[in-house]
């Protein structure tokens, strides 16, 4: 069970480029906006991996646009 959980956790963060591309699409290709959103999430969770920050930025952006 622990190995499955570890594999799932690593898989969650191994797709950073795909997550960043998704964030870029949601910001209309504006990398400055994307990086500001990531920086905002970094201030909220300084120890989180970059992929997790990107995931949180996407989630926050989607929630804000509802």
Number of C-alpha atoms within 10 A of each C-alpha: 6 7 8 9 10 11 11 11 11 11 11 13 17 11 11 18 12 11 20 22 15 15 25 18 13 15 16 10 13 12 15 11 15 22 16 12 20 23 17 15 20 19 11 11 13 12 10 13 12 18 19 19 26 27 20 18 24 22 12 13 15 11 9 8 6 5
